[in-house]
Amino acid sequence: MLNILAISGSLRAASTNSALVAALTQNAPPDCHVSVYDGLGRLPIFNPDDEGERTPPQAAALIDAVTAADGVIVSCPEYAHGVPGGLKNALDWLVSRDAAVGKPATLVHASPRSLFARAALVEVMWTMSFALYEEAALEIALLGKRRPEVEKILAEPENRLAMRGAVSDFAEFIRAG
């Protein structure tokens, strides 16, 4: 059983990225357990002086979750052509740790418009030495949809199949690593 950690880069209560990663937990293949990291908004701002023995418990929990995961899935909105500050802050807490080094990771998308954030996130994650799986990125267009419509879209058989396939493909990548 692979343990995969899914992270939404959005803090919005009605986030389509959060809805997508939550749907992945329900549509993963039987040999994969996908759990959602929900502590993004509680992380203190990264400060290198607070590493080591001074690492805040919220940051230590993130580091431990990434370390324990067999792989990481990230769904990220785009803010002003960039990666949202909360997600970048979370990644900064991992920079000087081994948690990201060689860790399989992939991106999923709830919007076809987040091209700048995707490119920036890929650059950051490559620089941090994540082993990025980019061959078959999942994209389900949810941008601008309200919660009932998002739920309906995510429940459509073709989207459920696409989510299961994306996690399955990522699992193969993890196992091949």
Secondary structure, DSSP 8 states (H G I E B T S, - for coil): -EEEEEEES---TT-HHHHHHHHHHHHS-TTEEEEEE--GGG-----GGG-GGG--HHHHHHHHHHHH-SEEEEE---BTTB--HHHHHHHHHHTTSSSSTT-EEEEEES-TT-HHHHHHHHHHHHHTT-EEEEEEEEE---TT--HHHHHHHHHSHHHHHHHHHHHHHHHHHHHH-
